[in-house]
Amino acid sequence: MVPEPAVASGVSGQAATGLGRPAWVGILGYVGLLVAGVLLFFAIRLYGEGLVAPTAPTDARPVGQVVSGQVDVVGHVIATLAAVIGCGYLLGRVFRYFGQPPVIGEVVAGILLGPSLLGSVAPEWAHTLIPSEAMDSRGQVAAALKAISQLGVILYMFLVGLELNTARLAGRAHAAVAVSHTSIIVPFVLGAALALGLYPIYSHSGVPFTSFALFMGSAMAITAFPILARILTDRGLDKTELGEIALGCAAADDVSAWCLLALVVGVAQSQLSNALWVAGGAVAFIAFMFLVMRPLLKFASRRWDEGTGPLPPLAVSGTYFAILFCSLATEKIGIHAVFGAFLLGAVIPHRSRIAQEFSTRLKEPATVLLLPAFFAYTGMRTQINLVGGLNNWLWCAAIILVAVAGKFGGTLFAARLNGLSWRDSAALGTLMNTRGLMELIVLNIGLDLGVISPTLFAMMVVMALFTTATTAPVLYWLIPPKKSA
């Protein structure tokens, strides 16, 4: 064997220096630099202690102290997210035994952690999550949680749009639009008729009956797009023909319902021009997405599909920018931020690399971490305990009956007239009867405007929970798991 050159063995003894200097020289230099830095700091501090600063302004506070009334926003938000994620997971496991999707457990967890249960049984624990108004007079924690919840539902609805096969849906577009409009008109009329009995009991003279009736009709016409999508995904129906029709109907249903709600708000505030702006803006935005954005995204997707390896930085950052931009656009129009994100996902080519990459990247962060904040925020604003007494519960039962008859019945017959079988029509009516937290958003708007009272608000929340909770069992009976697979 040929021996190694002598130079090679000599290098190992000097490797620590890199330039042939002994190792202790580098160590001594590092220690000297550290000592010099400490000495310089103390010299600067000694000189600075002798300086005199100007008089402190009135809004200054001592270092290390918190202003009175200020709360630890980050701590409360983290505690709330941890609580709703943990409770939602446990309740989701429990609800599976009753044929419910995990999303119902997350909704119930948000309500149980709010004033309906935890706030009544252990207020100090509830204030650990969401502090009281006395502790947080400016509502900083609620505002932060609301922002996170909106971001979560925006990203989730973008994922729903990515997985929507618009090519298959195009063949059923006529049926989807017809069913959607019928599922709005029938419950709207029934809700307005129910307002005749509710108005003398649960309203006051400061609210015109027209505003009250319009709001009740709009609230009955809402379908919970995010929860409907979650139920379809959990049951494995999201990529079937029935699931795609249901998503298309829910999308058209909610866009129309939000425009109708804008009309209601405009009438309540005597601003009809606002409703016209919302309707015109929605039409312009949809036209822009399909006529401008869709061709651009197809062209970009073809170029990115030809490459190998990870997506280029422009594709990643550009997609996130587009999600936020489209969400902001629809929010400014007055529909809702989630529809901008959903529509962007829908116009991205279904089988492109960017659709597949983002479906993988965003699924767990959006559904596991951020989306439960949406359930926590809306659930913690709900007080079920306001409904009490036989008379109130009878009216609550009447609200549930009208809601089911309008949404399920209208969808059933419209779908049957458009060629669906009785079983698929009933399944579609069951899905469209899902209201969930989108209903709670609408109810909060009505409560903020003073159109409905807190008691009626609680009754409508019970209706939303009932119609959402019954969706999965009825769907299980209509389409057993073997058939859905």
KOLBALO-209352 format. One line per 3 residues: number of its first residue (from 1); their letters; for each residue x, y, z of C-alpha. Coordinates in Angstrom, 3 decimals. Layout:
<sites>
NUM> a> X Y Z  ...
</sites>
This chain:
<sites>
1> mvp> 0.000 0.000 0.000  1.308 3.419 -0.939  1.797 5.574 2.195
4> epa> -0.047 8.896 2.445  2.019 12.017 1.823  3.561 13.552 4.917
7> vas> 1.846 16.844 4.277  -1.580 15.273 4.754  -0.780 14.101 8.260
10> gvs> 0.598 17.489 9.158  -2.602 19.280 8.177  -4.653 17.468 10.821
13> gqa> -2.657 19.016 13.610  -3.362 22.533 12.310  -6.906 22.090 11.016
16> atg> -8.403 24.171 13.813  -6.546 27.280 12.707  -7.056 26.996 8.959
19> lgr> -3.995 29.182 8.308  -1.292 27.302 10.229  -1.733 29.260 13.516
22> paw> -2.072 27.337 16.809  -5.633 26.726 18.042  -5.114 28.682 21.272
25> vgi> -4.580 31.857 19.276  -8.153 31.726 17.892  -9.628 30.951 21.317
28> lgy> -7.708 33.785 22.947  -8.861 36.193 20.242  -12.516 35.191 20.738
31> vgl> -12.280 35.631 24.529  -10.560 38.967 24.108  -13.283 40.190 21.730
34> lva> -15.987 39.106 24.185  -14.288 40.859 27.117  -13.759 43.993 25.058
37> gvl> -17.432 44.039 24.098  -18.546 43.725 27.734  -16.170 46.476 28.839
40> lff> -17.358 48.791 26.066  -20.972 48.209 27.055  -20.267 49.110 30.677
43> air> -18.353 52.190 29.554  -21.302 53.279 27.405  -23.690 52.557 30.293
46> lyg> -21.544 54.582 32.718  -21.663 57.565 30.403  -25.360 57.143 29.594
49> egl> -26.425 57.091 33.245  -25.278 60.690 33.543  -27.495 61.921 30.717
52> vap> -30.806 63.699 31.429  -33.818 62.817 29.253  -36.742 65.173 28.502
55> tap> -39.856 65.072 30.656  -41.848 61.887 30.015  -45.046 62.347 27.969
58> tda> -48.370 61.647 29.600  -48.885 58.385 27.679  -45.515 56.885 28.685
61> rpv> -45.393 54.003 31.131  -42.592 52.518 33.259  -40.563 49.846 31.526
64> gqv> -41.722 46.333 32.346  -45.219 47.412 33.463  -48.519 46.953 31.628
67> vsg> -50.969 49.769 31.107  -54.159 49.405 33.158  -56.801 47.676 31.078
70> qvd> -54.315 46.105 28.664  -54.435 42.323 28.410  -52.099 39.658 27.157
73> vvg> -53.677 39.254 23.736  -51.224 36.609 22.541  -51.665 34.503 25.678
76> hvi> -55.472 34.596 25.529  -55.569 33.767 21.827  -53.147 30.852 22.211
79> atl> -55.146 29.502 25.165  -58.390 29.796 23.206  -56.982 28.020 20.159
82> aav> -55.519 25.246 22.297  -58.805 24.783 24.161  -61.032 24.693 21.079
85> igc> -58.662 22.402 19.160  -58.401 19.961 22.066  -62.111 20.011 22.940
88> gyl> -63.083 19.913 19.277  -60.958 16.827 18.709  -62.371 15.015 21.757
91> lgr> -65.968 15.949 20.959  -65.404 15.033 17.319  -64.396 11.538 18.421
94> vfr> -67.493 11.304 20.586  -69.846 12.585 17.893  -68.549 10.001 15.436
97> yfg> -70.394 7.365 17.427  -73.640 9.230 16.694  -73.012 9.492 12.974
100> qpp> -71.872 13.126 13.113  -68.861 14.533 11.236  -65.999 15.970 13.289
103> vig> -67.013 19.508 12.330  -70.071 19.230 14.602  -67.771 18.523 17.531
106> evv> -65.764 21.642 16.725  -68.923 23.764 16.529  -70.223 22.402 19.835
109> agi> -66.802 22.899 21.435  -66.861 26.588 20.505  -70.309 27.014 22.054
112> llg> -69.519 25.038 25.215  -66.378 27.099 25.825  -68.386 30.312 25.559
115> psl> -71.001 31.891 27.820  -73.531 29.121 27.166  -71.747 26.654 29.500
118> lgs> -68.234 27.566 30.640  -69.124 31.215 31.175  -71.997 30.193 33.454
121> vap> -70.304 27.350 35.354  -66.758 28.708 35.695  -66.535 32.371 34.642
124> ewa> -62.905 32.690 35.727  -61.929 29.869 33.353  -63.943 31.453 30.560
127> htl> -62.116 34.751 31.129  -58.836 32.901 30.696  -59.915 32.310 27.096
130> ips> -61.911 35.453 26.308  -61.589 38.123 29.033  -64.630 40.057 30.163
133> eam> -65.334 43.613 29.005  -64.044 44.910 32.335  -60.705 43.191 31.719
136> dsr> -60.531 43.954 27.997  -62.508 47.131 27.434  -61.217 47.562 23.886
139> gqv> -61.970 43.982 22.833  -58.420 43.308 21.688  -58.585 39.541 22.254
142> aaa> -61.873 39.158 20.384  -60.531 41.263 17.507  -57.368 39.152 17.254
145> lka> -59.335 35.916 17.390  -61.716 37.220 14.739  -58.822 38.042 12.416
148> isq> -57.336 34.558 12.827  -60.720 32.923 12.339  -61.354 34.835 9.130
151> lgv> -57.946 33.864 7.797  -58.654 30.223 8.602  -61.988 30.121 6.812
154> ily> -60.517 32.029 3.839  -57.749 29.454 3.375  -60.180 26.602 3.851
157> mfl> -62.599 27.915 1.243  -59.686 28.335 -1.155  -58.981 24.617 -0.683
160> vgl> -62.636 23.836 -1.369  -62.422 25.809 -4.602  -59.241 23.981 -5.634
163> eln> -60.944 20.618 -5.258  -64.064 21.687 -7.161  -64.052 20.172 -10.633
166> tar> -65.652 22.958 -12.651  -65.503 20.898 -15.848  -67.879 18.311 -14.398
169> lag> -70.014 20.984 -12.774  -70.467 22.854 -16.073  -72.734 20.118 -17.371
172> rah> -75.067 20.592 -14.395  -74.816 24.385 -14.112  -78.430 24.920 -15.172
175> aav> -79.709 22.524 -12.526  -77.438 24.033 -9.856  -78.638 27.589 -10.507
178> avs> -82.301 26.542 -10.685  -82.097 24.534 -7.471  -80.176 27.300 -5.748
181> hts> -82.698 30.011 -6.579  -85.604 27.816 -5.543  -83.861 27.007 -2.263
184> iiv> -83.678 30.762 -1.613  -87.153 31.879 -2.687  -89.176 29.241 -0.793
187> pfv> -87.528 29.669 2.639  -87.449 33.437 2.161  -91.207 33.611 1.662
190> lga> -91.874 31.229 4.564  -89.533 33.199 6.821  -91.282 36.460 5.953
193> ala> -94.632 34.809 6.733  -93.307 33.567 10.085  -92.314 37.152 10.875
196> lgl> -96.037 37.987 11.179  -96.173 35.968 14.388  -92.711 36.776 15.694
199> ypi> -92.758 40.554 15.194  -95.305 41.463 17.921  -93.434 39.328 20.499
202> ysh> -89.721 39.564 19.759  -89.357 42.998 18.171  -90.164 46.587 19.094
205> sgv> -91.634 49.690 17.528  -88.239 51.053 16.567  -87.855 48.274 13.987
208> pft> -90.075 48.546 10.882  -91.856 45.317 10.048  -90.441 45.421 6.518
211> sfa> -86.889 45.275 7.831  -87.779 42.524 10.293  -89.529 40.400 7.664
214> lfm> -86.758 40.864 5.118  -84.166 39.799 7.665  -86.109 36.710 8.773
217> gsa> -86.524 35.643 5.156  -82.816 36.146 4.443  -81.774 34.245 7.567
220> mai> -83.909 31.275 6.532  -82.322 31.238 3.051  -78.701 30.878 4.228
223> taf> -76.691 27.700 3.601  -73.455 27.073 5.512  -70.994 26.751 2.667
226> pil> -67.899 25.853 4.788  -69.673 23.244 6.926  -71.433 21.751 3.903
229> ari> -68.029 21.357 2.274  -66.624 19.765 5.441  -69.505 17.272 5.620
232> ltd> -69.033 16.333 1.973  -65.290 15.890 2.510  -65.738 13.808 5.660
235> rgl> -68.220 11.537 3.884  -66.105 11.243 0.733  -68.827 12.877 -1.397
238> dkt> -66.980 16.054 -2.328  -65.725 14.696 -5.676  -68.909 12.895 -6.675
241> elg> -71.516 14.369 -9.008  -73.923 14.956 -6.119  -71.202 16.653 -4.077
244> eia> -70.193 18.942 -6.916  -73.814 19.924 -7.574  -74.255 20.601 -3.843
247> lgc> -71.147 22.789 -3.777  -72.279 24.641 -6.881  -75.755 25.171 -5.429
250> aaa> -74.313 26.330 -2.108  -71.936 28.733 -3.854  -74.694 30.310 -5.956
253> ddv> -77.031 30.178 -2.971  -74.726 32.054 -0.660  -73.699 34.688 -3.207
256> saw> -77.379 35.411 -3.850  -78.205 35.272 -0.144  -75.417 37.709 0.743
259> cll> -76.622 40.114 -1.944  -80.118 39.757 -0.480  -78.732 40.390 2.986
262> alv> -77.041 43.534 1.695  -80.469 44.661 0.461  -81.875 44.014 3.939
265> vgv> -79.097 45.999 5.596  -79.614 48.794 3.085  -83.330 48.927 3.823
268> aqs> -82.686 48.818 7.576  -80.235 51.699 7.236  -82.247 53.429 4.481
271> qls> -79.352 52.991 2.027  -80.693 51.249 -1.059  -77.698 52.372 -3.129
274> nal> -75.454 50.173 -0.980  -77.407 47.057 -2.005  -77.164 48.022 -5.674
277> wva> -73.409 48.502 -5.312  -73.052 45.023 -3.795  -75.027 43.361 -6.584
280> gga> -73.138 45.211 -9.332  -69.783 44.622 -7.682  -70.464 40.901 -7.326
283> vaf> -71.326 40.563 -11.023  -68.220 42.544 -12.041  -65.932 40.487 -9.805
286> iaf> -67.271 37.152 -11.087  -66.869 38.342 -14.681  -63.286 39.456 -13.972
289> mfl> -62.373 36.105 -12.408  -63.705 34.041 -15.312  -62.799 36.332 -18.214
292> vmr> -59.404 37.636 -17.061  -57.980 35.602 -14.192  -58.924 32.175 -15.508
295> pll> -57.058 32.514 -18.864  -54.012 33.962 -17.085  -53.969 31.119 -14.569
298> kfa> -54.298 28.531 -17.321  -51.332 30.035 -19.164  -49.196 30.187 -16.010
301> srr> -50.175 26.667 -14.983  -49.076 25.225 -18.314  -45.607 26.738 -17.856
304> wde> -45.308 25.569 -14.235  -46.561 22.077 -15.093  -43.683 21.625 -17.516
307> gtg> -41.079 22.164 -14.811  -39.728 19.705 -12.281  -38.961 20.064 -8.594
310> plp> -40.695 22.537 -6.291  -42.834 25.366 -7.569  -40.975 28.609 -8.333
313> pla> -41.134 31.331 -5.654  -43.302 33.486 -7.920  -45.970 30.781 -8.051
316> vsg> -46.058 30.373 -4.273  -45.982 34.031 -3.251  -48.219 35.017 -6.164
319> tyf> -50.862 32.499 -5.149  -50.922 33.686 -1.548  -51.149 37.273 -2.774
322> ail> -54.046 36.355 -5.075  -55.891 34.620 -2.206  -55.675 37.680 0.010
325> fcs> -56.402 40.108 -2.830  -59.544 38.282 -3.974  -60.736 37.914 -0.381
328> lat> -60.211 41.628 0.222  -62.026 42.490 -3.000  -65.186 40.574 -2.102
331> eki> -65.013 41.886 1.457  -64.933 45.449 0.167  -67.779 44.700 -2.247
334> gih> -69.869 43.548 0.703  -70.399 39.843 -0.013  -67.894 38.021 2.205
337> avf> -64.172 37.403 2.036  -64.597 33.617 1.767  -66.230 33.825 -1.661
340> gaf> -63.279 35.596 -3.211  -60.958 32.851 -1.983  -63.339 30.122 -3.122
343> llg> -63.771 31.615 -6.575  -60.004 31.920 -7.011  -59.578 28.253 -6.152
346> avi> -62.360 27.333 -8.558  -60.756 29.107 -11.549  -57.329 27.520 -10.992
349> phr> -57.007 24.437 -13.262  -58.146 21.444 -11.265  -55.310 19.075 -12.230
352> sri> -52.464 21.594 -12.300  -49.344 21.351 -10.159  -50.231 24.483 -8.258
355> aqe> -53.628 23.046 -7.278  -52.075 19.802 -6.082  -49.225 21.521 -4.222
358> fst> -51.457 23.945 -2.339  -54.019 21.249 -1.547  -51.230 19.402 0.254
361> rlk> -49.582 22.426 1.867  -52.635 24.159 3.276  -54.867 21.294 4.348
364> epa> -53.597 20.679 7.888  -52.688 24.269 8.857  -56.038 25.560 7.632
367> tvl> -58.340 22.823 8.955  -56.551 21.827 12.169  -55.060 25.102 13.416
370> llp> -56.853 28.112 11.927  -60.400 26.960 11.160  -61.243 26.080 14.814
373> aff> -60.690 29.766 15.629  -63.722 30.479 13.439  -65.812 28.087 15.516
376> ayt> -64.442 29.532 18.764  -65.122 33.156 17.852  -68.693 32.669 16.671
379> gmr> -69.567 30.068 19.298  -68.348 32.201 22.171  -70.708 35.010 21.156
382> tqi> -73.734 32.730 21.471  -75.868 32.466 24.634  -78.202 29.496 24.349
385> nlv> -79.433 29.995 27.924  -81.476 33.024 26.838  -84.139 30.648 25.498
388> ggl> -86.366 29.729 28.442  -90.031 29.029 29.081  -92.549 26.920 27.181
391> nnw> -93.715 29.744 24.937  -90.193 30.517 23.769  -89.447 26.878 23.037
394> lwc> -92.686 26.515 21.066  -91.719 29.460 18.894  -88.243 27.965 18.573
397> aai> -89.812 24.722 17.329  -91.885 26.708 14.826  -88.741 28.415 13.535
400> ilv> -87.050 25.020 13.059  -90.099 23.603 11.262  -90.316 26.552 8.858
403> ava> -86.570 26.441 8.216  -86.598 22.740 7.336  -89.775 22.935 5.270
406> gkf> -88.489 25.875 3.239  -84.930 24.784 2.561  -85.356 21.025 2.324
409> ggt> -88.748 21.129 0.590  -87.799 23.784 -1.950  -84.539 22.037 -2.856
412> lfa> -86.193 18.600 -3.057  -88.809 19.517 -5.626  -86.515 21.783 -7.654
415> arl> -83.895 19.036 -7.903  -86.531 16.482 -8.863  -87.853 18.721 -11.622
418> ngl> -84.305 19.060 -12.982  -83.842 15.332 -13.452  -82.316 14.102 -10.179
421> swr> -83.690 10.969 -8.574  -85.827 11.160 -5.462  -82.951 9.869 -3.336
424> dsa> -80.419 12.337 -4.724  -82.958 15.160 -4.526  -83.616 14.384 -0.862
427> alg> -79.870 14.185 -0.192  -79.331 17.542 -1.886  -82.167 19.067 0.138
430> tlm> -80.599 17.709 3.310  -77.233 19.224 2.436  -78.715 22.601 1.540
433> ntr> -80.527 22.604 4.889  -77.143 22.898 6.608  -76.772 26.384 8.069
436> glm> -74.092 26.266 10.734  -71.826 29.206 11.437  -72.569 31.156 8.253
439> eli> -76.026 31.509 9.757  -74.448 32.771 12.969  -72.591 35.444 11.030
442> vln> -75.868 36.627 9.510  -77.583 36.545 12.896  -74.807 38.617 14.438
445> igl> -75.336 41.222 11.733  -79.034 41.368 12.568  -78.286 41.598 16.280
448> dlg> -75.780 44.412 15.746  -78.333 46.324 13.651  -80.987 45.848 16.361
451> vis> -83.362 44.120 13.916  -83.701 41.024 16.130  -83.653 40.727 19.906
454> ptl> -81.130 38.634 21.888  -83.817 36.061 22.660  -84.760 35.619 19.012
457> fam> -81.062 35.515 18.208  -80.650 32.551 20.574  -83.660 30.782 19.025
460> mvv> -82.219 31.168 15.561  -78.905 29.785 16.818  -80.711 26.699 18.113
463> mal> -82.313 26.339 14.680  -78.921 26.582 12.986  -77.437 23.921 15.261
466> ftt> -80.415 21.595 14.804  -80.447 21.780 11.021  -76.670 21.281 10.902
469> att> -76.625 18.368 13.359  -79.399 16.485 11.540  -77.676 16.721 8.159
472> apv> -75.160 13.898 8.667  -77.597 11.266 10.090  -80.196 11.909 7.386
475> lyw> -77.511 11.850 4.696  -76.174 8.578 6.164  -79.650 7.060 5.886
478> lip> -80.210 8.324 2.340  -76.718 7.441 1.032  -75.034 4.716 3.095
481> pkk> -71.213 4.725 3.226  -70.930 1.887 0.690  -72.873 3.845 -1.896
484> sa> -70.954 7.049 -1.261  -67.679 5.134 -1.691
</sites>
